[in-house]
Amino acid sequence: MRKIILFSIPIIMIAIIFFIINIKTNDDDYALDIDAMVEQQSLFTITKVIITNIGKLPSTNINIDYGTKNETLLILNPGEKVSVSPPEGSDIDVVKITTAEGLEIVKEYRKPIRMPGMMGS
């Protein structure tokens, strides 16, 4: 009985590790993660869009549509991350991202949680 328990523990651990590794990997050739943030301070507003290529292949001709203005990134390689700021006068409700590979992502801007003592709180 004791041998069975000692033998089964490493097998269970290996199975758990294998399961975790498979969950974290992305099988999509083309995939982007978008984090759009707007933080309103008392004197100014900080807006930024962080685009991360989480796919296996490079994404090309990435069009960032801020509503009233656009911006284009030529290429974003796998694992690469870029931070862009919308131009003055842009719509800060949603941002729409399209690529030459057919990806279309519409993301609402999120507002960070205000903490007491933090700037802008």
C-alpha positions in Angstrom: 0.0 0.0 0.0 2.8 2.4 0.9 4.6 1.7 -2.4 1.4 2.5 -4.4 1.1 5.9 -2.6 4.7 6.7 -3.1 4.6 5.7 -6.7 1.4 7.6 -7.5 2.4 11.0 -6.0 5.1 11.7 -8.7 2.7 10.7 -11.4 0.0 13.0 -10.1 2.5 15.9 -9.9 3.7 15.3 -13.4 0.1 15.3 -14.7 -0.7 18.6 -12.8 2.4 20.2 -14.3 1.6 19.0 -17.8 -2.0 20.3 -17.4 -0.8 23.8 -16.3 1.7 24.1 -19.1 -0.9 23.2 -21.7 -3.4 25.8 -20.3 -0.8 28.6 -20.6 0.2 28.0 -24.2 -1.7 29.6 -27.1 -2.4 27.5 -30.2 -3.6 30.4 -32.4 -1.4 31.5 -35.2 -2.7 35.1 -34.9 -3.8 36.5 -31.6 -3.5 39.9 -29.9 -4.1 40.9 -26.2 -5.3 44.5 -25.9 -5.2 46.5 -22.6 -6.8 49.9 -23.1 -6.6 52.2 -20.0 -7.8 55.7 -19.3 -6.9 57.3 -16.0 -8.4 60.7 -15.2 -6.3 62.9 -13.0 -7.4 66.2 -11.5 -5.3 68.2 -14.1 -5.0 65.8 -17.0 -6.0 62.4 -18.4 -3.6 59.5 -19.1 -4.7 57.2 -21.9 -2.7 54.3 -23.3 -3.3 51.1 -25.3 -0.9 48.2 -24.8 -0.9 45.6 -27.6 0.8 42.3 -27.1 1.1 39.6 -29.8 0.2 36.4 -28.1 0.0 34.4 -31.3 2.6 32.1 -32.9 3.1 34.3 -36.0 3.8 38.0 -36.6 0.8 40.3 -37.0 1.1 42.9 -39.8 -0.6 46.2 -40.7 -2.1 46.6 -37.3 -4.6 49.5 -37.5 -5.5 51.2 -34.3 -8.8 53.1 -34.6 -9.3 55.6 -31.8 -12.7 56.7 -33.2 -11.7 60.1 -34.7 -8.1 59.2 -35.5 -6.1 56.2 -36.6 -2.6 54.8 -36.2 -0.9 51.9 -38.0 1.9 49.5 -36.8 3.6 47.7 -39.6 4.5 44.5 -37.7 4.3 43.0 -34.2 6.3 39.8 -33.7 5.2 37.0 -31.3 5.8 37.9 -27.7 6.4 41.6 -28.6 4.5 44.3 -26.7 4.0 47.9 -27.7 2.3 50.8 -25.8 0.7 53.6 -27.8 -1.1 56.7 -26.7 -4.2 58.0 -28.5 -3.7 61.5 -30.1 -5.3 64.5 -28.5 -9.1 64.7 -29.2 -9.5 60.9 -29.7 -12.6 59.0 -28.5 -11.7 57.4 -25.1 -14.7 55.0 -24.9 -13.5 52.2 -27.2 -10.5 51.3 -29.4 -10.8 49.1 -32.4 -7.8 47.0 -33.6 -7.7 45.3 -37.0 -4.9 43.4 -38.7 -4.1 42.2 -42.3 -4.6 38.7 -41.0 -8.3 39.4 -40.3 -8.3 40.0 -36.6 -10.9 42.5 -35.4 -10.9 43.4 -31.7 -13.0 46.1 -30.1 -12.0 46.9 -26.5 -13.5 49.4 -24.0 -11.1 51.5 -22.0 -10.8 50.4 -18.4 -10.4 52.7 -15.5 -7.9 51.6 -12.8 -9.0 51.2 -9.2 -8.3 54.4 -7.2 -6.4 53.8 -4.0 -6.3 56.3 -1.1 -3.0 58.1 -1.1 -2.3 57.4 -4.8 -1.9 60.3 -7.3 -5.2 61.4 -8.7 -7.3 59.8 -5.9 
